[in-house]
Amino acid sequence: EVQLVESGGGLVQPGRSLRLSCAASGFGFGGYAMYWVRQAPGKGLEWVSGIRWNSDTTEYADSVRGRFTISRDNAKNSLYLQMDSLRVEDTALYYCAKTGPSGHYFDYWGQGTLVTVSS
Amino acid sequence: EIVLTQSPGTLSLSSGERVTLSCRATQSVRSSSLAWYQQKPGQAPRLLIYGASSRATGIPDRFSGSGSGTDFTLTISRLEPEDSAVYYCQAYGNSPITFGQGTRLEIK
């Protein structure tokens, strides 16, 4: 059974940092691109960042580029998101998502970890 | 960057009815790389359709997707109470990926 379990969320002040983790199991983690997708309270889905299977390519939404860094450790079946210079507008539920076998759609999602940026 | 516009924004229908949700792109979606998701309150999104028309594992055949280029639709042939949710489309054949703003479906 595929499982994605996010952790690391919490309450943080503007300008501070937070590191999210996603522990994957039940599939060949090293063979798939992975993404972070967020959802602000009461809002829609927003793509944040993606990373290819071998980490050679990373992508970022304009809203987080230069502040967030995505990475992965295939030996540990883990995905990470380092979030620096956090802003109030980064407040959201952050989902870890696995891409499908035939493209960058998302066939499995974690339950999310909540990040709240507030003074 | 492709912008996806979903319509209608909200709708309310009865069980047993048929509904078609629309997703329109500002430019052609490469290789019909369009997915649909269902999200219920307090839950993560669930993949329904990928490749514009392929049903994901375990999705009932009441759900069907169609379209190409810039116009795509999700049809639910016989609504059931559990179909009450927000539905999102996603384009993934072009970079960057992008989501539509969602359509909220209420079952009366």
Interface residues (C-beta under 8 A of the other chain):
Chain A: Y35 G44 L45 E46 W47 G50 E59 A61 Y95 G100 S102 G103 H104 Y105 F106 D107 Y108 W109 G110 Q111 G112
Chain B: S33 A35 Y37 Q39 A44 P45 R46 L47 Y50 G51 A56 T57 V86 Y88 Q90 Y92 G93 S95 P96 I97 T98 F99 G100 Q101 G102
